Amino acid sequence: MELTVEPWADAYQLLPGQTCVVVTHSPTEDGSWSGTLRRDEPFQVDHRRDSVTVWANGNCFHLSDMAGGAIDAADWECPVQSGDPEK
Ligand SMILES: [Zn+2]
């Protein structure tokens, strides 16, 4: 099973039965989302037989396992971790 997180095109191999959590944060202050197919949709998930593609509409993504352990992240533009919402 392959998980791809777009638009970063980061691919991860998932073990059978492994579940992971993808979090993204909205770039806008009111927490709205541009959406892909519908408005206010933070994710678009494209599920095929042996792969999953997650399109995140936020500025960042944080990938972790079910226990909360971080697997990977693309968080250099994360509006939450940057710490200063004025920027
Ligand atoms: Zn973030």
PDB file of the backbone (N, CA, C, O) and the ligand in Angstrom, with CONECT records:
HET     ZN  A 101       1
ATOM      1  N   MET A   1       0.842  -1.190   0.000  1.00  0.00           N
ATOM      2  CA  MET A   1       0.000   0.000   0.000  1.00  0.00           C
ATOM      3  C   MET A   1       0.879   1.242   0.000  1.00  0.00           C
ATOM      4  O   MET A   1       1.783   1.374   0.825  1.00  0.00           O
ATOM      5  N   GLU A   2       0.616   2.128  -0.906  1.00  0.00           N
ATOM      6  CA  GLU A   2       1.415   3.335  -0.978  1.00  0.00           C
ATOM      7  C   GLU A   2       0.546   4.548  -0.685  1.00  0.00           C
ATOM      8  O   GLU A   2      -0.553   4.691  -1.220  1.00  0.00           O
ATOM      9  N   LEU A   3       1.055   5.410   0.167  1.00  0.00           N
ATOM     10  CA  LEU A   3       0.385   6.666   0.486  1.00  0.00           C
ATOM     11  C   LEU A   3       1.185   7.797  -0.140  1.00  0.00           C
ATOM     12  O   LEU A   3       2.391   7.914   0.078  1.00  0.00           O
ATOM     13  N   THR A   4       0.508   8.621  -0.914  1.00  0.00           N
ATOM     14  CA  THR A   4       1.163   9.788  -1.491  1.00  0.00           C
ATOM     15  C   THR A   4       0.457  11.035  -0.983  1.00  0.00           C
ATOM     16  O   THR A   4      -0.770  11.127  -1.026  1.00  0.00           O
ATOM     17  N   VAL A   5       1.234  11.988  -0.505  1.00  0.00           N
ATOM     18  CA  VAL A   5       0.669  13.239  -0.029  1.00  0.00           C
ATOM     19  C   VAL A   5       1.009  14.326  -1.047  1.00  0.00           C
ATOM     20  O   VAL A   5       2.177  14.650  -1.263  1.00  0.00           O
ATOM     21  N   GLU A   6      -0.020  14.877  -1.659  1.00  0.00           N
ATOM     22  CA  GLU A   6       0.142  15.935  -2.652  1.00  0.00           C
ATOM     23  C   GLU A   6      -0.259  17.262  -2.021  1.00  0.00           C
ATOM     24  O   GLU A   6      -1.048  17.259  -1.076  1.00  0.00           O
ATOM     25  N   PRO A   7       0.244  18.391  -2.496  1.00  0.00           N
ATOM     26  CA  PRO A   7       1.075  18.566  -3.703  1.00  0.00           C
ATOM     27  C   PRO A   7       2.569  18.395  -3.462  1.00  0.00           C
ATOM     28  O   PRO A   7       3.375  18.812  -4.294  1.00  0.00           O
ATOM     29  N   TRP A   8       2.949  17.798  -2.356  1.00  0.00           N
ATOM     30  CA  TRP A   8       4.368  17.600  -2.088  1.00  0.00           C
ATOM     31  C   TRP A   8       4.919  16.366  -2.812  1.00  0.00           C
ATOM     32  O   TRP A   8       6.129  16.215  -2.981  1.00  0.00           O
ATOM     33  N   ALA A   9       4.003  15.493  -3.233  1.00  0.00           N
ATOM     34  CA  ALA A   9       4.397  14.255  -3.914  1.00  0.00           C
ATOM     35  C   ALA A   9       5.312  13.400  -3.044  1.00  0.00           C
ATOM     36  O   ALA A   9       6.208  12.723  -3.549  1.00  0.00           O
ATOM     37  N   ASP A  10       5.082  13.434  -1.747  1.00  0.00           N
ATOM     38  CA  ASP A  10       5.831  12.585  -0.831  1.00  0.00           C
ATOM     39  C   ASP A  10       5.126  11.238  -0.735  1.00  0.00           C
ATOM     40  O   ASP A  10       3.935  11.171  -0.431  1.00  0.00           O
ATOM     41  N   ALA A  11       5.861  10.179  -0.994  1.00  0.00           N
ATOM     42  CA  ALA A  11       5.277   8.844  -1.006  1.00  0.00           C
ATOM     43  C   ALA A  11       5.790   8.034   0.168  1.00  0.00           C
ATOM     44  O   ALA A  11       6.964   8.105   0.531  1.00  0.00           O
ATOM     45  N   TYR A  12       4.889   7.263   0.754  1.00  0.00           N
ATOM     46  CA  TYR A  12       5.228   6.435   1.910  1.00  0.00           C
ATOM     47  C   TYR A  12       4.677   5.042   1.685  1.00  0.00           C
ATOM     48  O   TYR A  12       3.604   4.874   1.106  1.00  0.00           O
ATOM     49  N   GLN A  13       5.411   4.053   2.140  1.00  0.00           N
ATOM     50  CA  GLN A  13       4.931   2.681   2.081  1.00  0.00           C
ATOM     51  C   GLN A  13       4.223   2.358   3.395  1.00  0.00           C
ATOM     52  O   GLN A  13       4.795   2.518   4.473  1.00  0.00           O
ATOM     53  N   LEU A  14       2.997   1.909   3.298  1.00  0.00           N
ATOM     54  CA  LEU A  14       2.257   1.507   4.489  1.00  0.00           C
ATOM     55  C   LEU A  14       2.226  -0.008   4.565  1.00  0.00           C
ATOM     56  O   LEU A  14       2.020  -0.687   3.560  1.00  0.00           O
ATOM     57  N   LEU A  15       2.433  -0.527   5.758  1.00  0.00           N
ATOM     58  CA  LEU A  15       2.321  -1.960   5.956  1.00  0.00           C
ATOM     59  C   LEU A  15       0.850  -2.340   5.931  1.00  0.00           C
ATOM     60  O   LEU A  15      -0.008  -1.505   6.215  1.00  0.00           O
ATOM     61  N   PRO A  16       0.546  -3.593   5.591  1.00  0.00           N
ATOM     62  CA  PRO A  16      -0.857  -4.016   5.626  1.00  0.00           C
ATOM     63  C   PRO A  16      -1.443  -3.799   7.016  1.00  0.00           C
ATOM     64  O   PRO A  16      -0.853  -4.208   8.016  1.00  0.00           O
ATOM     65  N   GLY A  17      -2.592  -3.160   7.075  1.00  0.00           N
ATOM     66  CA  GLY A  17      -3.248  -2.909   8.346  1.00  0.00           C
ATOM     67  C   GLY A  17      -2.741  -1.689   9.074  1.00  0.00           C
ATOM     68  O   GLY A  17      -3.318  -1.289  10.086  1.00  0.00           O
ATOM     69  N   GLN A  18      -1.683  -1.092   8.588  1.00  0.00           N
ATOM     70  CA  GLN A  18      -1.160   0.109   9.249  1.00  0.00           C
ATOM     71  C   GLN A  18      -2.069   1.293   8.931  1.00  0.00           C
ATOM     72  O   GLN A  18      -2.490   1.486   7.791  1.00  0.00           O
ATOM     73  N   THR A  19      -2.353   2.060   9.941  1.00  0.00           N
ATOM     74  CA  THR A  19      -3.141   3.266   9.763  1.00  0.00           C
ATOM     75  C   THR A  19      -2.276   4.457  10.119  1.00  0.00           C
ATOM     76  O   THR A  19      -1.557   4.437  11.118  1.00  0.00           O
ATOM     77  N   CYS A  20      -2.346   5.482   9.308  1.00  0.00           N
ATOM     78  CA  CYS A  20      -1.619   6.689   9.669  1.00  0.00           C
ATOM     79  C   CYS A  20      -2.546   7.884   9.544  1.00  0.00           C
ATOM     80  O   CYS A  20      -3.588   7.817   8.892  1.00  0.00           O
ATOM     81  N   VAL A  21      -2.154   8.960  10.169  1.00  0.00           N
ATOM     82  CA  VAL A  21      -2.980  10.146  10.278  1.00  0.00           C
ATOM     83  C   VAL A  21      -2.287  11.281   9.540  1.00  0.00           C
ATOM     84  O   VAL A  21      -1.106  11.552   9.758  1.00  0.00           O
ATOM     85  N   VAL A  22      -3.033  11.937   8.670  1.00  0.00           N
ATOM     86  CA  VAL A  22      -2.499  13.093   7.969  1.00  0.00           C
ATOM     87  C   VAL A  22      -3.241  14.329   8.477  1.00  0.00           C
ATOM     88  O   VAL A  22      -4.470  14.383   8.446  1.00  0.00           O
ATOM     89  N   VAL A  23      -2.487  15.309   8.940  1.00  0.00           N
ATOM     90  CA  VAL A  23      -3.065  16.553   9.434  1.00  0.00           C
ATOM     91  C   VAL A  23      -2.557  17.679   8.559  1.00  0.00           C
ATOM     92  O   VAL A  23      -1.382  17.704   8.192  1.00  0.00           O
ATOM     93  N   THR A  24      -3.434  18.612   8.222  1.00  0.00           N
ATOM     94  CA  THR A  24      -2.988  19.821   7.557  1.00  0.00           C
ATOM     95  C   THR A  24      -3.602  21.008   8.264  1.00  0.00           C
ATOM     96  O   THR A  24      -4.603  20.874   8.967  1.00  0.00           O
ATOM     97  N   HIS A  25      -3.001  22.170   8.079  1.00  0.00           N
ATOM     98  CA  HIS A  25      -3.504  23.380   8.729  1.00  0.00           C
ATOM     99  C   HIS A  25      -3.870  24.406   7.669  1.00  0.00           C
ATOM    100  O   HIS A  25      -3.159  24.584   6.680  1.00  0.00           O
ATOM    101  N   SER A  26      -4.990  25.074   7.897  1.00  0.00           N
ATOM    102  CA  SER A  26      -5.465  26.049   6.923  1.00  0.00           C
ATOM    103  C   SER A  26      -4.557  27.268   6.899  1.00  0.00           C
ATOM    104  O   SER A  26      -4.111  27.737   7.946  1.00  0.00           O
ATOM    105  N   PRO A  27      -4.282  27.782   5.699  1.00  0.00           N
ATOM    106  CA  PRO A  27      -3.468  28.998   5.616  1.00  0.00           C
ATOM    107  C   PRO A  27      -4.241  30.255   5.963  1.00  0.00           C
ATOM    108  O   PRO A  27      -3.640  31.312   6.158  1.00  0.00           O
ATOM    109  N   THR A  28      -5.567  30.164   6.045  1.00  0.00           N
ATOM    110  CA  THR A  28      -6.344  31.372   6.300  1.00  0.00           C
ATOM    111  C   THR A  28      -6.691  31.488   7.771  1.00  0.00           C
ATOM    112  O   THR A  28      -6.839  30.480   8.462  1.00  0.00           O
ATOM    113  N   GLU A  29      -6.818  32.700   8.246  1.00  0.00           N
ATOM    114  CA  GLU A  29      -7.032  32.916   9.673  1.00  0.00           C
ATOM    115  C   GLU A  29      -8.394  32.444  10.152  1.00  0.00           C
ATOM    116  O   GLU A  29      -8.537  32.053  11.311  1.00  0.00           O
ATOM    117  N   ASP A  30      -9.397  32.473   9.283  1.00  0.00           N
ATOM    118  CA  ASP A  30     -10.730  32.032   9.724  1.00  0.00           C
ATOM    119  C   ASP A  30     -10.895  30.528   9.596  1.00  0.00           C
ATOM    120  O   ASP A  30     -11.968  29.995   9.881  1.00  0.00           O
ATOM    121  N   GLY A  31      -9.846  29.840   9.171  1.00  0.00           N
ATOM    122  CA  GLY A  31      -9.912  28.390   9.112  1.00  0.00           C
ATOM    123  C   GLY A  31     -10.692  27.836   7.941  1.00  0.00           C
ATOM    124  O   GLY A  31     -11.040  26.655   7.937  1.00  0.00           O
ATOM    125  N   SER A  32     -10.973  28.659   6.950  1.00  0.00           N
ATOM    126  CA  SER A  32     -11.703  28.149   5.787  1.00  0.00           C
ATOM    127  C   SER A  32     -10.718  27.491   4.821  1.00  0.00           C
ATOM    128  O   SER A  32      -9.506  27.687   4.919  1.00  0.00           O
ATOM    129  N   TRP A  33     -11.244  26.729   3.913  1.00  0.00           N
ATOM    130  CA  TRP A  33     -10.431  25.957   2.977  1.00  0.00           C
ATOM    131  C   TRP A  33     -10.818  26.305   1.556  1.00  0.00           C
ATOM    132  O   TRP A  33     -11.984  26.559   1.252  1.00  0.00           O
ATOM    133  N   SER A  34      -9.829  26.312   0.704  1.00  0.00           N
ATOM    134  CA  SER A  34     -10.141  26.565  -0.700  1.00  0.00           C
ATOM    135  C   SER A  34     -10.903  25.394  -1.305  1.00  0.00           C
ATOM    136  O   SER A  34     -11.759  25.579  -2.170  1.00  0.00           O
ATOM    137  N   GLY A  35     -10.584  24.188  -0.844  1.00  0.00           N
ATOM    138  CA  GLY A  35     -11.292  23.027  -1.342  1.00  0.00           C
ATOM    139  C   GLY A  35     -10.806  22.616  -2.715  1.00  0.00           C
ATOM    140  O   GLY A  35     -10.230  23.411  -3.457  1.00  0.00           O
ATOM    141  N   THR A  36     -11.048  21.368  -3.035  1.00  0.00           N
ATOM    142  CA  THR A  36     -10.658  20.856  -4.340  1.00  0.00           C
ATOM    143  C   THR A  36     -11.910  20.651  -5.188  1.00  0.00           C
ATOM    144  O   THR A  36     -12.042  21.220  -6.271  1.00  0.00           O
ATOM    145  N   LEU A  37     -12.806  19.844  -4.688  1.00  0.00           N
ATOM    146  CA  LEU A  37     -14.061  19.605  -5.391  1.00  0.00           C
ATOM    147  C   LEU A  37     -15.194  20.405  -4.770  1.00  0.00           C
ATOM    148  O   LEU A  37     -16.100  20.861  -5.468  1.00  0.00           O
ATOM    149  N   ARG A  38     -15.138  20.572  -3.466  1.00  0.00           N
ATOM    150  CA  ARG A  38     -16.164  21.339  -2.762  1.00  0.00           C
ATOM    151  C   ARG A  38     -15.473  22.400  -1.927  1.00  0.00           C
ATOM    152  O   ARG A  38     -14.298  22.262  -1.587  1.00  0.00           O
ATOM    153  N   ARG A  39     -16.191  23.448  -1.601  1.00  0.00           N
ATOM    154  CA  ARG A  39     -15.626  24.453  -0.717  1.00  0.00           C
ATOM    155  C   ARG A  39     -15.434  23.873   0.681  1.00  0.00           C
ATOM    156  O   ARG A  39     -16.117  22.934   1.089  1.00  0.00           O
ATOM    157  N   ASP A  40     -14.487  24.462   1.395  1.00  0.00           N
ATOM    158  CA  ASP A  40     -14.233  24.091   2.784  1.00  0.00           C
ATOM    159  C   ASP A  40     -13.888  22.620   2.942  1.00  0.00           C
ATOM    160  O   ASP A  40     -14.276  21.980   3.919  1.00  0.00           O
ATOM    161  N   GLU A  41     -13.169  22.101   1.987  1.00  0.00           N
ATOM    162  CA  GLU A  41     -12.766  20.707   2.063  1.00  0.00           C
ATOM    163  C   GLU A  41     -11.251  20.662   2.229  1.00  0.00           C
ATOM    164  O   GLU A  41     -10.518  20.956   1.284  1.00  0.00           O
ATOM    165  N   PRO A  42     -10.768  20.294   3.428  1.00  0.00           N
ATOM    166  CA  PRO A  42      -9.322  20.343   3.631  1.00  0.00           C
ATOM    167  C   PRO A  42      -8.566  19.259   2.887  1.00  0.00           C
ATOM    168  O   PRO A  42      -7.386  19.429   2.579  1.00  0.00           O
ATOM    169  N   PHE A  43      -9.225  18.148   2.592  1.00  0.00           N
ATOM    170  CA  PHE A  43      -8.538  17.051   1.926  1.00  0.00           C
ATOM    171  C   PHE A  43      -9.361  16.532   0.759  1.00  0.00           C
ATOM    172  O   PHE A  43     -10.592  16.534   0.787  1.00  0.00           O
ATOM    173  N   GLN A  44      -8.656  16.094  -0.251  1.00  0.00           N
ATOM    174  CA  GLN A  44      -9.283  15.223  -1.234  1.00  0.00           C
ATOM    175  C   GLN A  44      -8.525  13.911  -1.190  1.00  0.00           C
ATOM    176  O   GLN A  44      -7.297  13.890  -1.276  1.00  0.00           O
ATOM    177  N   VAL A  45      -9.253  12.825  -1.056  1.00  0.00           N
ATOM    178  CA  VAL A  45      -8.617  11.516  -0.935  1.00  0.00           C
ATOM    179  C   VAL A  45      -8.988  10.683  -2.153  1.00  0.00           C
ATOM    180  O   VAL A  45     -10.161  10.507  -2.483  1.00  0.00           O
ATOM    181  N   ASP A  46      -7.973  10.190  -2.794  1.00  0.00           N
ATOM    182  CA  ASP A  46      -8.152   9.380  -3.990  1.00  0.00           C
ATOM    183  C   ASP A  46      -7.681   7.978  -3.654  1.00  0.00           C
ATOM    184  O   ASP A  46      -6.481   7.745  -3.506  1.00  0.00           O
ATOM    185  N   HIS A  47      -8.601   7.052  -3.535  1.00  0.00           N
ATOM    186  CA  HIS A  47      -8.302   5.717  -3.037  1.00  0.00           C
ATOM    187  C   HIS A  47      -8.365   4.716  -4.186  1.00  0.00           C
ATOM    188  O   HIS A  47      -9.407   4.534  -4.816  1.00  0.00           O
ATOM    189  N   ARG A  48      -7.237   4.075  -4.441  1.00  0.00           N
ATOM    190  CA  ARG A  48      -7.224   3.005  -5.432  1.00  0.00           C
ATOM    191  C   ARG A  48      -6.906   1.690  -4.743  1.00  0.00           C
ATOM    192  O   ARG A  48      -6.755   1.640  -3.522  1.00  0.00           O
ATOM    193  N   ARG A  49      -6.806   0.643  -5.519  1.00  0.00           N
ATOM    194  CA  ARG A  49      -6.701  -0.686  -4.930  1.00  0.00           C
ATOM    195  C   ARG A  49      -5.443  -0.828  -4.073  1.00  0.00           C
ATOM    196  O   ARG A  49      -5.489  -1.416  -2.992  1.00  0.00           O
ATOM    197  N   ASP A  50      -4.333  -0.295  -4.550  1.00  0.00           N
ATOM    198  CA  ASP A  50      -3.089  -0.481  -3.815  1.00  0.00           C
ATOM    199  C   ASP A  50      -2.397   0.830  -3.467  1.00  0.00           C
ATOM    200  O   ASP A  50      -1.210   0.851  -3.143  1.00  0.00           O
ATOM    201  N   SER A  51      -3.151   1.919  -3.537  1.00  0.00           N
ATOM    202  CA  SER A  51      -2.522   3.194  -3.190  1.00  0.00           C
ATOM    203  C   SER A  51      -3.583   4.191  -2.761  1.00  0.00           C
ATOM    204  O   SER A  51      -4.752   4.076  -3.130  1.00  0.00           O
ATOM    205  N   VAL A  52      -3.163   5.157  -1.984  1.00  0.00           N
ATOM    206  CA  VAL A  52      -4.023   6.244  -1.546  1.00  0.00           C
ATOM    207  C   VAL A  52      -3.283   7.549  -1.826  1.00  0.00           C
ATOM    208  O   VAL A  52      -2.115   7.703  -1.468  1.00  0.00           O
ATOM    209  N   THR A  53      -3.977   8.482  -2.468  1.00  0.00           N
ATOM    210  CA  THR A  53      -3.397   9.805  -2.652  1.00  0.00           C
ATOM    211  C   THR A  53      -4.222  10.808  -1.859  1.00  0.00           C
ATOM    212  O   THR A  53      -5.439  10.892  -2.028  1.00  0.00           O
ATOM    213  N   VAL A  54      -3.562  11.561  -1.001  1.00  0.00           N
ATOM    214  CA  VAL A  54      -4.232  12.584  -0.208  1.00  0.00           C
ATOM    215  C   VAL A  54      -3.771  13.950  -0.708  1.00  0.00           C
ATOM    216  O   VAL A  54      -2.582  14.268  -0.692  1.00  0.00           O
ATOM    217  N   TRP A  55      -4.740  14.751  -1.151  1.00  0.00           N
ATOM    218  CA  TRP A  55      -4.439  16.124  -1.535  1.00  0.00           C
ATOM    219  C   TRP A  55      -4.789  17.012  -0.357  1.00  0.00           C
ATOM    220  O   TRP A  55      -5.952  17.106   0.035  1.00  0.00           O
ATOM    221  N   ALA A  56      -3.790  17.657   0.202  1.00  0.00           N
ATOM    222  CA  ALA A  56      -4.018  18.570   1.325  1.00  0.00           C
ATOM    223  C   ALA A  56      -4.078  19.992   0.789  1.00  0.00           C
ATOM    224  O   ALA A  56      -3.222  20.419   0.014  1.00  0.00           O
ATOM    225  N   ASN A  57      -5.095  20.709   1.212  1.00  0.00           N
ATOM    226  CA  ASN A  57      -5.256  22.080   0.744  1.00  0.00           C
ATOM    227  C   ASN A  57      -4.664  23.102   1.711  1.00  0.00           C
ATOM    228  O   ASN A  57      -4.810  24.306   1.503  1.00  0.00           O
ATOM    229  N   GLY A  58      -4.010  22.642   2.743  1.00  0.00           N
ATOM    230  CA  GLY A  58      -3.373  23.553   3.676  1.00  0.00           C
ATOM    231  C   GLY A  58      -1.951  23.873   3.265  1.00  0.00           C
ATOM    232  O   GLY A  58      -1.482  23.462   2.203  1.00  0.00           O
ATOM    233  N   ASN A  59      -1.276  24.615   4.127  1.00  0.00           N
ATOM    234  CA  ASN A  59       0.110  25.012   3.856  1.00  0.00           C
ATOM    235  C   ASN A  59       1.109  23.941   4.244  1.00  0.00           C
ATOM    236  O   ASN A  59       2.293  24.058   3.929  1.00  0.00           O
ATOM    237  N   CYS A  60       0.655  22.905   4.919  1.00  0.00           N
ATOM    238  CA  CYS A  60       1.587  21.967   5.527  1.00  0.00           C
ATOM    239  C   CYS A  60       0.911  20.618   5.648  1.00  0.00           C
ATOM    240  O   CYS A  60      -0.304  20.503   5.482  1.00  0.00           O
ATOM    241  N   PHE A  61       1.698  19.602   5.936  1.00  0.00           N
ATOM    242  CA  PHE A  61       1.077  18.367   6.408  1.00  0.00           C
ATOM    243  C   PHE A  61       1.941  17.752   7.476  1.00  0.00           C
ATOM    244  O   PHE A  61       3.156  17.945   7.507  1.00  0.00           O
ATOM    245  N   HIS A  62       1.300  17.010   8.350  1.00  0.00           N
ATOM    246  CA  HIS A  62       1.954  16.323   9.450  1.00  0.00           C
ATOM    247  C   HIS A  62       1.455  14.889   9.404  1.00  0.00           C
ATOM    248  O   HIS A  62       0.255  14.630   9.504  1.00  0.00           O
ATOM    249  N   LEU A  63       2.380  13.973   9.254  1.00  0.00           N
ATOM    250  CA  LEU A  63       2.006  12.573   9.122  1.00  0.00           C
ATOM    251  C   LEU A  63       2.439  11.841  10.389  1.00  0.00           C
ATOM    252  O   LEU A  63       3.595  11.921  10.804  1.00  0.00           O
ATOM    253  N   SER A  64       1.501  11.134  10.990  1.00  0.00           N
ATOM    254  CA  SER A  64       1.844  10.410  12.210  1.00  0.00           C
ATOM    255  C   SER A  64       1.116   9.080  12.243  1.00  0.00           C
ATOM    256  O   SER A  64       0.174   8.847  11.485  1.00  0.00           O
ATOM    257  N   ASP A  65       1.573   8.211  13.140  1.00  0.00           N
ATOM    258  CA  ASP A  65       0.886   6.934  13.310  1.00  0.00           C
ATOM    259  C   ASP A  65      -0.244   7.088  14.326  1.00  0.00           C
ATOM    260  O   ASP A  65      -0.452   8.165  14.886  1.00  0.00           O
ATOM    261  N   MET A  66      -0.957   6.007  14.549  1.00  0.00           N
ATOM    262  CA  MET A  66      -2.130   6.087  15.423  1.00  0.00           C
ATOM    263  C   MET A  66      -1.753   6.417  16.863  1.00  0.00           C
ATOM    264  O   MET A  66      -2.582   6.936  17.611  1.00  0.00           O
ATOM    265  N   ALA A  67      -0.532   6.128  17.260  1.00  0.00           N
ATOM    266  CA  ALA A  67      -0.078   6.438  18.617  1.00  0.00           C
ATOM    267  C   ALA A  67       0.379   7.888  18.749  1.00  0.00           C
ATOM    268  O   ALA A  67       0.769   8.323  19.832  1.00  0.00           O
ATOM    269  N   GLY A  68       0.333   8.630  17.653  1.00  0.00           N
ATOM    270  CA  GLY A  68       0.727  10.023  17.704  1.00  0.00           C
ATOM    271  C   GLY A  68       2.196  10.253  17.416  1.00  0.00           C
ATOM    272  O   GLY A  68       2.672  11.386  17.482  1.00  0.00           O
ATOM    273  N   GLY A  69       2.917   9.193  17.097  1.00  0.00           N
ATOM    274  CA  GLY A  69       4.332   9.347  16.765  1.00  0.00           C
ATOM    275  C   GLY A  69       4.502   9.925  15.374  1.00  0.00           C
ATOM    276  O   GLY A  69       3.892   9.456  14.412  1.00  0.00           O
ATOM    277  N   ALA A  70       5.330  10.940  15.280  1.00  0.00           N
ATOM    278  CA  ALA A  70       5.513  11.603  13.992  1.00  0.00           C
ATOM    279  C   ALA A  70       6.245  10.690  13.022  1.00  0.00           C
ATOM    280  O   ALA A  70       7.241  10.060  13.376  1.00  0.00           O
ATOM    281  N   ILE A  71       5.746  10.627  11.805  1.00  0.00           N
ATOM    282  CA  ILE A  71       6.419   9.875  10.747  1.00  0.00           C
ATOM    283  C   ILE A  71       7.183  10.850   9.856  1.00  0.00           C
ATOM    284  O   ILE A  71       8.362  10.658   9.559  1.00  0.00           O
ATOM    285  N   ASP A  72       6.488  11.885   9.443  1.00  0.00           N
ATOM    286  CA  ASP A  72       7.131  12.880   8.590  1.00  0.00           C
ATOM    287  C   ASP A  72       6.242  14.110   8.563  1.00  0.00           C
ATOM    288  O   ASP A  72       5.086  14.060   8.984  1.00  0.00           O
ATOM    289  N   ALA A  73       6.776  15.200   8.072  1.00  0.00           N
ATOM    290  CA  ALA A  73       6.002  16.425   7.966  1.00  0.00           C
ATOM    291  C   ALA A  73       6.630  17.313   6.913  1.00  0.00           C
ATOM    292  O   ALA A  73       7.832  17.249   6.654  1.00  0.00           O
ATOM    293  N   ALA A  74       5.794  18.144   6.310  1.00  0.00           N
ATOM    294  CA  ALA A  74       6.276  19.248   5.476  1.00  0.00           C
ATOM    295  C   ALA A  74       5.690  20.495   6.115  1.00  0.00           C
ATOM    296  O   ALA A  74       4.649  20.995   5.690  1.00  0.00           O
ATOM    297  N   ASP A  75       6.372  20.991   7.142  1.00  0.00           N
ATOM    298  CA  ASP A  75       5.760  21.992   8.022  1.00  0.00           C
ATOM    299  C   ASP A  75       6.506  23.317   8.031  1.00  0.00           C
ATOM    300  O   ASP A  75       6.313  24.135   8.930  1.00  0.00           O
ATOM    301  N   TRP A  76       7.368  23.532   7.021  1.00  0.00           N
ATOM    302  CA  TRP A  76       8.109  24.798   7.019  1.00  0.00           C
ATOM    303  C   TRP A  76       7.215  25.984   6.739  1.00  0.00           C
ATOM    304  O   TRP A  76       7.609  27.120   7.000  1.00  0.00           O
ATOM    305  N   GLU A  77       6.002  25.750   6.204  1.00  0.00           N
ATOM    306  CA  GLU A  77       5.049  26.844   6.036  1.00  0.00           C
ATOM    307  C   GLU A  77       3.845  26.662   6.940  1.00  0.00           C
ATOM    308  O   GLU A  77       2.780  27.224   6.685  1.00  0.00           O
ATOM    309  N   CYS A  78       4.011  25.880   7.992  1.00  0.00           N
ATOM    310  CA  CYS A  78       2.888  25.591   8.868  1.00  0.00           C
ATOM    311  C   CYS A  78       2.445  26.855   9.591  1.00  0.00           C
ATOM    312  O   CYS A  78       3.247  27.469  10.295  1.00  0.00           O
ATOM    313  N   PRO A  79       1.169  27.265   9.432  1.00  0.00           N
ATOM    314  CA  PRO A  79       0.711  28.473  10.106  1.00  0.00           C
ATOM    315  C   PRO A  79       0.551  28.291  11.606  1.00  0.00           C
ATOM    316  O   PRO A  79       0.479  29.278  12.338  1.00  0.00           O
ATOM    317  N   VAL A  80       0.495  27.067  12.076  1.00  0.00           N
ATOM    318  CA  VAL A  80       0.369  26.822  13.505  1.00  0.00           C
ATOM    319  C   VAL A  80       1.737  26.793  14.170  1.00  0.00           C
ATOM    320  O   VAL A  80       1.928  27.386  15.231  1.00  0.00           O
ATOM    321  N   GLN A  81       2.677  26.113  13.556  1.00  0.00           N
ATOM    322  CA  GLN A  81       3.996  25.974  14.166  1.00  0.00           C
ATOM    323  C   GLN A  81       4.864  27.212  13.997  1.00  0.00           C
ATOM    324  O   GLN A  81       5.856  27.368  14.708  1.00  0.00           O
ATOM    325  N   SER A  82       4.509  28.090  13.073  1.00  0.00           N
ATOM    326  CA  SER A  82       5.311  29.294  12.890  1.00  0.00           C
ATOM    327  C   SER A  82       5.222  30.181  14.119  1.00  0.00           C
ATOM    328  O   SER A  82       6.137  30.956  14.399  1.00  0.00           O
ATOM    329  N   GLY A  83       4.109  30.068  14.864  1.00  0.00           N
ATOM    330  CA  GLY A  83       4.000  30.711  16.150  1.00  0.00           C
ATOM    331  C   GLY A  83       3.524  32.149  16.094  1.00  0.00           C
ATOM    332  O   GLY A  83       3.086  32.684  17.112  1.00  0.00           O
ATOM    333  N   ASP A  84       3.595  32.788  14.945  1.00  0.00           N
ATOM    334  CA  ASP A  84       3.188  34.173  14.846  1.00  0.00           C
ATOM    335  C   ASP A  84       2.095  34.301  13.786  1.00  0.00           C
ATOM    336  O   ASP A  84       2.387  34.319  12.590  1.00  0.00           O
ATOM    337  N   PRO A  85       0.834  34.390  14.223  1.00  0.00           N
ATOM    338  CA  PRO A  85      -0.265  34.433  13.251  1.00  0.00           C
ATOM    339  C   PRO A  85      -0.337  35.757  12.490  1.00  0.00           C
ATOM    340  O   PRO A  85      -1.090  35.865  11.522  1.00  0.00           O
ATOM    341  N   GLU A  86       0.420  36.751  12.904  1.00  0.00           N
ATOM    342  CA  GLU A  86       0.399  38.029  12.200  1.00  0.00           C
ATOM    343  C   GLU A  86       1.164  37.970  10.897  1.00  0.00           C
ATOM    344  O   GLU A  86       0.966  38.806  10.016  1.00  0.00           O
ATOM    345  N   LYS A  87       2.037  36.985  10.772  1.00  0.00           N
ATOM    346  CA  LYS A  87       2.864  36.932   9.565  1.00  0.00           C
ATOM    347  C   LYS A  87       2.121  36.233   8.438  1.00  0.00           C
ATOM    348  O   LYS A  87       2.658  36.092   7.339  1.00  0.00           O
TER     349      LYS A  87
HETATM  350 ZN    ZN A 101       0.731  22.412  10.239  1.00  0.00          ZN2+
END
